[in-house]
């Protein structure tokens, strides 16, 4: 492995910033006095923008072999936008800033994962780096819950921006893979990725499983607060989920040594389905917070196995485009569909209908992992 301490530091602080931004952005928007329609519009800006920008970042990184350079620009841009978000409060300015945040932040996760995959001798050890991101997210999520119980939520941008700024020295210190990698000769790397047999099938499974997960991410805080939870409990819920990911990202590499990735994906999707059904019936927020421990065997296991499966399908020089495409589908398209459909389902049939439909889609994803991926080699 190359530059392990520096990669760990980058993951810790980068996901630490996300641990502030993701759970507390909706609460920040609500505190500015915006109504639900305006908040929904603002929350849709990020996923809508990232669909296009993630693919562009990945294509440019592969085509020009400038993976580290683009990552530094993205982290710096995200830091500046978050800091400015503390000052400007009008709807139009917030919308513009969230657009620019999505523009920069959409590159951070896929380019980081691509660097990590390049740093390990065996891609099945990717989770050994990724677990530090979960730890960073967990620490700042619970810290944010405590901090914003005493400080005004309007300082949310300053806290997130400071963490992005603290990420930057670690990012700059990472080794530059340009020294040992070659740029792809493909004119459009994304097109080449989609031509690889098995990629479209995996993306279909990814969509089925991640649309429910996106709906959960969008409405978990709201759901807990309707059950009587405070902001502190919302932070604890995110922390429990993130902490539970750490051991799975650590030991998942051993599971991938002896179990096909598609089997682990199917198992994780099944656990997702059971988890959503439990959330549909339970009306006690402390129990739901406890059940956040299932994040380990659902999200982290599914994500780790999907990265491994997809990485084995495509040539090395297309890895940045591949990770960007996966992030685009898993966290961009899925977020738009999950947020929009989730809001409609809650309005139509309540939280029970939302989680029931989420369980159904996750079950279909589990079946698809066996049916669609069974003849695709990952060796």
Backbone torsions as a table, in degrees:
resi	resn	phi	psi	omega
1	UNK	NA	141.8	-179.2
2	UNK	-105.2	133.7	172.0
3	UNK	56.4	46.9	-177.4
4	UNK	-59.4	-50.9	-178.4
5	UNK	-60.2	-39.7	-178.9
6	UNK	-69.2	-37.9	177.3
7	UNK	-66.5	-39.4	177.5
8	UNK	-62.5	-45.4	178.7
9	UNK	-60.8	-41.0	178.5
10	UNK	-62.4	-47.0	180.0
11	UNK	-62.1	-42.6	-178.4
12	UNK	-58.8	-52.2	-174.9
13	UNK	-76.6	-34.9	-179.9
14	UNK	-64.2	-48.0	178.3
15	UNK	-75.5	-21.7	172.4
16	UNK	-62.6	-40.8	175.7
17	UNK	-64.0	-40.0	178.1
18	UNK	-64.7	-32.4	178.8
19	UNK	-65.7	-19.3	172.3
20	UNK	-91.9	-45.3	-172.6
21	UNK	-67.1	-51.2	-172.7
22	UNK	-65.3	-51.2	-177.4
23	UNK	-71.5	-29.3	-168.5
24	UNK	-107.6	-5.5	175.6
25	UNK	-59.4	-48.5	179.3
26	UNK	-59.3	-37.4	179.2
27	UNK	-69.0	-36.5	176.6
28	UNK	-63.3	-44.5	-179.7
29	UNK	-65.0	-40.6	179.0
30	UNK	-64.4	-35.3	-178.4
31	UNK	-72.3	-17.0	178.5
32	UNK	-79.3	-6.0	177.9
33	UNK	94.3	8.8	179.0
34	UNK	-75.5	150.1	177.6
35	UNK	-85.5	174.7	-174.0
36	UNK	-63.0	-35.7	179.1
37	UNK	-65.5	-44.0	178.7
38	UNK	-65.5	-39.8	178.5
39	UNK	-64.5	-42.5	177.4
40	UNK	-60.1	-41.7	177.5
41	UNK	-61.8	-45.0	-178.6
42	UNK	-66.6	-40.3	-180.0
43	UNK	-67.9	-22.8	179.3
44	UNK	-80.7	-15.8	-177.1
45	UNK	-63.1	-45.5	-177.4
46	UNK	-59.7	-57.6	179.1
47	UNK	-60.4	-39.2	-179.7
48	UNK	-63.0	-40.8	-179.9
49	UNK	-71.3	-42.4	-173.7
50	UNK	-66.6	-23.8	177.8
51	UNK	-54.9	-41.6	-177.3
52	UNK	-90.7	-40.4	-173.7
53	UNK	-72.6	-35.6	178.5
54	UNK	-60.9	-44.1	179.4
55	UNK	-64.1	-40.5	179.8
56	UNK	-63.8	-46.4	178.6
57	UNK	-58.2	-47.7	-179.0
58	UNK	-62.5	-42.1	178.4
59	UNK	-62.6	-45.9	-179.7
60	UNK	-64.5	-39.9	-178.9
61	UNK	-62.9	-42.3	179.0
62	UNK	-72.7	-41.4	-174.8
63	UNK	-69.3	-38.2	-176.9
64	UNK	-105.1	-1.1	179.2
65	UNK	53.6	47.4	-178.3
66	UNK	-122.0	45.9	-173.9
67	UNK	-59.9	-52.2	-177.3
68	UNK	-66.7	-43.2	-177.7
69	UNK	-59.2	-44.0	179.3
70	UNK	-67.2	-34.8	178.8
71	UNK	-65.4	-40.8	177.7
72	UNK	-61.7	-45.3	178.3
73	UNK	-60.0	-42.6	-177.2
74	UNK	-65.7	-44.1	-179.9
75	UNK	-64.9	-43.8	178.5
76	UNK	-61.4	-45.2	179.6
77	UNK	-61.9	-42.8	179.0
78	UNK	-62.6	-38.9	179.3
79	UNK	-63.1	-46.8	-178.4
80	UNK	-63.3	-45.0	-178.5
81	UNK	-61.3	-44.7	-179.2
82	UNK	-62.7	-40.3	179.3
83	UNK	-64.7	-40.6	179.4
84	UNK	-68.2	-29.4	-179.4
85	UNK	-60.5	-23.7	179.1
86	UNK	-69.3	-26.2	-171.9
87	UNK	-94.2	-43.3	-172.9
88	UNK	-93.9	132.2	-171.1
89	UNK	-125.0	-7.0	-179.1
90	UNK	-74.4	156.1	-178.4
91	UNK	-56.6	-46.0	-177.1
92	UNK	-64.7	-41.5	179.8
93	UNK	-68.5	-41.5	178.3
94	UNK	-62.2	-41.9	178.4
95	UNK	-60.4	-44.4	179.5
96	UNK	-63.9	-42.4	-179.6
97	UNK	-67.3	-38.7	177.7
98	UNK	-66.4	-32.0	174.2
99	UNK	-63.1	-48.1	-179.1
100	UNK	-68.5	-33.7	175.1
101	UNK	-60.9	-46.2	179.3
102	UNK	-63.1	-38.4	178.8
103	UNK	-57.1	-46.4	-178.8
104	UNK	-81.7	-47.6	-173.8
105	UNK	-66.6	-25.7	-179.7
106	UNK	-62.1	-20.7	179.2
107	UNK	-88.1	-23.3	-167.9
108	UNK	-64.0	-53.1	-175.4
109	UNK	-67.4	-50.6	-179.1
110	UNK	-64.8	-38.2	179.3
111	UNK	-70.6	-34.7	175.0
112	UNK	-63.8	-47.6	179.2
113	UNK	-61.9	-37.4	178.7
114	UNK	-64.8	-41.3	176.1
115	UNK	-63.3	-41.1	-179.9
116	UNK	-65.2	-42.6	178.0
117	UNK	-62.6	-32.2	178.2
118	UNK	-74.0	-25.0	-174.8
119	UNK	-85.1	-15.7	-178.4
120	UNK	-99.0	144.9	179.3
121	UNK	-70.6	-31.7	179.2
122	UNK	-128.1	123.7	-175.5
123	UNK	-62.6	-16.9	176.9
124	UNK	-69.4	-11.6	176.9
125	UNK	-93.6	7.6	-180.0
126	UNK	-54.1	-37.6	-177.8
127	UNK	-61.7	-23.2	179.1
128	UNK	-65.0	-28.5	173.1
129	UNK	-85.2	-45.1	-173.2
130	UNK	-62.8	-27.9	-179.4
131	UNK	-62.6	-29.1	179.7
132	UNK	-69.8	-28.2	173.6
133	UNK	-65.1	-42.4	178.0
134	UNK	-62.7	-38.9	178.8
135	UNK	-65.3	-43.4	178.1
136	UNK	-61.8	-42.5	177.5
137	UNK	-61.2	-43.8	-176.9
138	UNK	-62.6	-45.6	-176.9
139	UNK	-62.8	-47.2	-176.4
140	UNK	-76.4	-26.6	177.4
141	UNK	-65.4	-45.1	178.6
142	UNK	-73.2	-34.4	175.7
143	UNK	-62.5	-41.8	178.2
144	UNK	-63.9	-40.3	178.2
145	UNK	-59.6	-41.4	178.2
146	UNK	-73.5	-43.0	-176.7
147	UNK	-61.3	-46.9	-176.0
148	UNK	-82.0	1.0	168.8
149	UNK	-78.7	-18.8	-178.8
150	UNK	-116.7	-32.2	-179.8
151	UNK	-101.6	153.6	178.1
152	UNK	-64.3	140.9	-178.6
153	UNK	-65.9	-14.4	179.1
154	UNK	-65.5	-16.9	177.4
155	UNK	-84.5	4.2	-179.2
156	UNK	-52.2	-44.5	-178.4
157	UNK	-65.3	-38.4	179.4
158	UNK	-64.6	-40.0	179.6
159	UNK	-67.3	-48.5	179.5
160	UNK	-62.7	-43.7	-179.8
161	UNK	-62.9	-38.6	178.6
162	UNK	-63.4	-39.4	178.8
163	UNK	-68.4	-38.2	174.3
164	UNK	-62.9	-40.6	178.7
165	UNK	-62.5	-37.2	178.6
166	UNK	-72.8	-18.7	175.2
167	UNK	-72.3	-33.1	-169.6
168	UNK	-56.4	-46.6	179.1
169	UNK	-58.6	-36.3	178.0
170	UNK	-67.8	-39.7	179.8
171	UNK	-64.1	-45.1	-179.6
172	UNK	-62.8	-32.7	-176.8
173	UNK	-79.0	-10.4	-179.1
174	UNK	-64.7	145.7	176.8
175	UNK	-66.3	150.2	-177.7
176	UNK	-93.7	112.7	-178.8
177	UNK	-65.8	-8.8	177.1
178	UNK	-57.3	-25.1	-176.9
179	UNK	-71.4	-27.1	-177.3
180	UNK	-124.6	-7.7	177.6
181	UNK	-100.3	160.0	174.9
182	UNK	-117.1	149.6	178.6
183	UNK	-71.5	149.2	176.2
184	UNK	-72.3	148.0	177.8
185	UNK	-90.0	-3.9	-179.0
186	UNK	-68.2	134.9	178.6
187	UNK	-67.2	-38.3	179.2
188	UNK	-129.9	90.4	-175.7
189	UNK	-54.9	-36.9	-179.3
190	UNK	-60.3	-41.5	179.6
191	UNK	-61.5	-40.1	179.5
192	UNK	-65.9	-37.6	177.6
193	UNK	-62.6	-45.8	-178.3
194	UNK	-66.6	-21.2	178.5
195	UNK	-77.0	-18.7	-177.1
196	UNK	-67.9	126.9	179.5
197	UNK	-57.8	133.7	177.6
198	UNK	98.2	-20.6	-177.1
199	UNK	-66.1	-46.1	-178.2
200	UNK	-64.4	-35.8	178.1
201	UNK	-64.5	-43.3	179.4
202	UNK	-64.6	-40.0	179.8
203	UNK	-64.5	-32.7	176.9
204	UNK	-65.1	-45.1	176.8
205	UNK	-62.6	-42.7	178.9
206	UNK	-57.1	-43.0	-179.1
207	UNK	-64.5	-43.3	-179.2
208	UNK	-61.8	-36.9	-176.4
209	UNK	-86.2	-35.3	-173.4
210	UNK	-86.1	-20.5	173.6
211	UNK	-61.5	-48.3	175.1
212	UNK	-61.3	-38.4	-180.0
213	UNK	-64.7	-37.1	177.7
214	UNK	-65.4	-39.7	177.3
215	UNK	-63.4	-42.3	176.0
216	UNK	-58.6	-46.0	-179.4
217	UNK	-61.8	-37.9	-177.7
218	UNK	-71.8	-35.5	-169.9
219	UNK	-114.4	2.4	-179.6
220	UNK	-60.8	-50.0	-178.8
221	UNK	-59.8	-44.7	178.1
222	UNK	-61.8	-44.6	-179.2
223	UNK	-60.0	-46.6	-179.0
224	UNK	-63.8	-40.2	-179.6
225	UNK	-68.0	-32.0	176.2
226	UNK	-67.7	-23.1	177.7
227	UNK	-89.7	0.1	176.3
228	UNK	106.0	6.6	-178.0
229	UNK	-76.5	147.7	176.1
230	UNK	-89.3	175.4	175.9
231	UNK	-60.3	-34.6	178.4
232	UNK	-61.9	-42.5	178.8
233	UNK	-67.1	-33.9	176.1
234	UNK	-62.8	-44.4	177.1
235	UNK	-62.5	-40.3	178.5
236	UNK	-63.1	-40.1	-179.7
237	UNK	-59.9	-46.3	178.0
238	UNK	-65.7	-35.5	-178.9
239	UNK	-67.8	-44.3	178.4
240	UNK	-57.9	-44.0	179.6
241	UNK	-62.6	-45.9	-177.2
242	UNK	-67.5	-41.5	178.8
243	UNK	-61.6	-38.5	-178.1
244	UNK	-66.2	-22.0	179.7
245	UNK	-71.2	-29.7	-169.9
246	UNK	-57.0	-52.5	-178.8
247	UNK	-64.6	-33.9	-179.4
248	UNK	-68.7	-42.9	175.6
249	UNK	-62.0	-28.2	179.7
250	UNK	-76.5	-45.6	-175.7
251	UNK	-94.8	-8.4	-178.6
252	UNK	-59.7	-30.0	179.6
253	UNK	-61.6	-35.3	178.4
254	UNK	-70.2	-36.8	177.2
255	UNK	-65.0	-38.7	179.9
256	UNK	-68.0	-20.5	178.0
257	UNK	-68.7	-31.0	-174.0
258	UNK	-121.2	-3.2	-179.3
259	UNK	-129.0	131.3	178.2
260	UNK	-57.8	142.5	-178.1
261	UNK	-58.4	-38.1	-177.5
262	UNK	-67.0	-28.6	176.6
263	UNK	-70.9	-39.8	176.5
264	UNK	-66.1	-37.2	176.7
265	UNK	-62.2	-43.0	179.7
266	UNK	-64.3	-42.4	179.0
267	UNK	-63.9	-43.0	180.0
268	UNK	-65.4	-40.0	178.9
269	UNK	-64.4	-36.0	177.0
270	UNK	-64.6	-42.1	177.7
271	UNK	-64.7	-38.4	174.0
272	UNK	-54.3	-48.8	-176.9
273	UNK	-59.9	-44.4	178.8
274	UNK	-64.1	-40.8	179.9
275	UNK	-61.1	-45.8	-178.7
276	UNK	-66.2	-36.5	177.0
277	UNK	-63.5	-39.5	178.0
278	UNK	-63.0	-42.3	178.9
279	UNK	-64.1	-29.7	-179.1
280	UNK	-67.5	-34.0	-173.1
281	UNK	-97.3	-24.3	-174.1
282	UNK	-82.9	136.5	-178.0
283	UNK	-118.0	15.0	179.5
284	UNK	-113.8	118.3	-175.5
285	UNK	-67.6	-32.1	175.9
286	UNK	-62.1	-35.2	179.0
287	UNK	-69.0	-41.0	178.0
288	UNK	-63.0	-40.9	177.0
289	UNK	-60.6	-41.4	177.3
290	UNK	-62.2	-40.9	-178.8
291	UNK	-70.1	-9.2	173.6
292	UNK	-60.7	-17.6	175.4
293	UNK	-59.8	-24.1	178.7
294	UNK	-67.4	-10.4	175.5
295	UNK	-55.0	-32.0	-176.6
296	UNK	-61.5	-50.6	-175.4
297	UNK	-91.8	0.7	175.4
298	UNK	-108.7	-79.1	-175.1
299	UNK	-63.3	-54.0	-172.6
300	UNK	-64.6	-39.3	179.1
301	UNK	-67.9	-42.6	179.2
302	UNK	-63.5	-46.1	-178.0
303	UNK	-62.4	-46.1	-178.7
304	UNK	-62.1	-44.9	-179.2
305	UNK	-68.4	-37.6	179.6
306	UNK	-66.5	-41.6	177.1
307	UNK	-60.7	-44.5	-179.6
308	UNK	-63.2	-46.3	-179.0
309	UNK	-61.2	-47.9	-176.9
310	UNK	-67.7	-39.7	-179.2
311	UNK	-62.6	-37.7	-179.5
312	UNK	-71.2	-18.8	-176.8
313	UNK	-81.9	-28.2	-169.2
314	UNK	-113.8	156.3	177.3
315	UNK	-64.4	153.9	-176.2
316	UNK	-58.5	-39.4	-175.6
317	UNK	-71.0	-4.3	177.7
318	UNK	-109.4	13.0	-174.3
319	UNK	-64.7	-37.6	-179.7
320	UNK	-65.5	-43.9	177.3
321	UNK	-63.8	-37.6	-179.9
322	UNK	-65.0	-47.0	179.1
323	UNK	-65.8	-36.7	177.9
324	UNK	-65.3	-40.1	178.2
325	UNK	-64.8	-41.7	178.8
326	UNK	-63.6	-42.9	178.1
327	UNK	-66.0	-37.3	179.7
328	UNK	-61.4	-46.1	179.7
329	UNK	-74.3	-46.3	-173.1
330	UNK	-73.5	-29.9	-175.8
331	UNK	-127.6	-5.1	177.8
332	UNK	-104.3	-71.1	178.5
333	UNK	-58.6	-43.6	-179.2
334	UNK	-62.5	-37.2	-179.1
335	UNK	-66.4	-40.4	179.1
336	UNK	-64.7	-49.6	-178.7
337	UNK	-65.8	-45.3	-177.9
338	UNK	-63.7	-41.8	-179.1
339	UNK	-68.9	-46.8	-177.9
340	UNK	-66.8	-50.2	-179.5
341	UNK	-66.8	-36.2	179.4
342	UNK	-63.6	-43.6	177.7
343	UNK	-62.0	-41.2	179.6
344	UNK	-66.4	-41.3	-179.4
345	UNK	-65.8	-38.8	178.2
346	UNK	-65.3	-42.3	179.6
347	UNK	-66.0	-34.5	-175.9
348	UNK	-82.4	-49.4	-173.7
349	UNK	-130.0	6.5	177.7
350	UNK	85.2	-179.5	-175.7
351	UNK	-65.3	-28.8	179.6
352	UNK	-63.8	-45.0	179.1
353	UNK	-63.6	-39.7	179.7
354	UNK	-59.1	-52.8	-176.1
355	UNK	-69.2	-30.1	176.7
356	UNK	-65.2	-44.5	177.9
357	UNK	-66.6	-35.9	176.8
358	UNK	-62.1	-42.2	178.4
359	UNK	-63.4	-39.4	179.7
360	UNK	-63.3	-46.6	-179.9
361	UNK	-64.5	-40.0	178.5
362	UNK	-64.3	-38.4	175.8
363	UNK	-62.3	-40.2	176.2
364	UNK	-64.6	-35.8	176.4
365	UNK	-64.5	-38.0	177.1
366	UNK	-63.9	-44.1	178.2
367	UNK	-64.3	-42.0	179.9
368	UNK	-63.3	-31.0	178.5
369	UNK	-61.6	-36.5	177.9
370	UNK	-81.5	-44.5	-172.6
371	UNK	-74.6	-47.7	-174.1
372	UNK	-84.3	-27.9	-174.5
373	UNK	-102.5	-1.4	-170.8
374	UNK	-65.2	-27.7	-177.8
375	UNK	-101.0	12.1	-177.2
376	UNK	-103.5	122.4	-178.5
377	UNK	-80.2	139.8	175.9
378	UNK	-114.0	11.2	-179.4
379	UNK	-90.9	NA	NA
